Amino acid sequence: MKALILVGSSDKQSHSLALGNKIGELLESKVDSVEVMNLADTEIPLYNRAIEREASYSNKVKEFLEQSVEADIIVWVTPIYHNSFSGTLKNALDWQHKTKFDGKVLGLASNGGNRSPQAVDQLMLVARSQGYITVPKRVCTQESDYDENLNLTDENILSRTNDFVEQLVSLANKIR
Ligand SMILES: Cc1cc2nc3c(=O)[nH]c(=O)nc-3n(C[C@H](O)[C@H](O)[C@H](O)COP(=O)(O)O)c2cc1C
């Protein structure tokens, strides 16, 4: 089983990236492979429908789409930007417009805004449009849940993150 974690922060010192890495670390012993993709580093261009129509994708986009299709479990991790999820994440998801994810398991996580669920709630709608089965547990952190080295230290959130990962793997196993 393969897991792909997409992180949508535009900050090199990102709490969302730290959260994505933590989720990846917890998944590692439970699945065959885990990839944490920091979208800010992938150089995926702005979505372009003409390119999609002609299927003349750049290698970066092609690679991204192939990895997306191969994954059984996908996690979206986003910072809270303007009471919502980030444009970086949305741009990557727009490239997946022609890709089918029916039956794949998705987990949602965010950082920012006093642990606000605004972004993950909004991402539920995006997930529906892509055909994912979304696990009910989500992880929403705030900056004070991390230490100065961006280690996730809040005990309640750590426990929740464990439960989140268990749900992802358990649902993916049931579907297989
Ligand atoms: C463009 C932008 C918009 C933001 N909008 C909000 C917001 O609406 N509400 C909020 O609580 N924080 C907002 N923030 C603060 C971020 O949520 C906060 O800095 C968070 O820790 C970023 O996560 P990261 O470290 O993973 O990048 C915003 C930050 C940026 C850069």
The ligand as an ORCA input file, in Angstrom:
! r2SCAN-3c Opt
* xyz 0 1
  C      -1.720     34.508      3.042
  C      -1.977     34.179      4.490
  C      -3.265     34.199      4.955
  C      -3.531     33.865      6.287
  N      -4.811     33.860      6.712
  C      -5.086     33.472      7.975
  C      -6.439     33.423      8.435
  O      -7.375     33.734      7.717
  N      -6.665     33.028      9.713
  C      -5.632     32.668     10.538
  O      -5.893     32.333     11.696
  N      -4.346     32.695     10.136
  C      -4.051     33.077      8.885
  N      -2.744     33.111      8.451
  C      -1.695     32.662      9.366
  C      -1.301     31.194      9.097
  O      -2.407     30.332      9.217
  C      -0.231     30.734     10.102
  O       0.914     31.550      9.921
  C       0.113     29.279      9.951
  O       0.955     28.896     11.020
  C       0.786     28.979      8.644
  O       1.087     27.590      8.566
  P       2.499     27.095      8.031
  O       3.519     27.339      9.106
  O       2.305     25.656      7.755
  O       2.791     27.865      6.765
  C      -2.465     33.487      7.146
  C      -1.159     33.475      6.647
  C      -0.912     33.806      5.340
  C       0.512     33.771      4.824
*
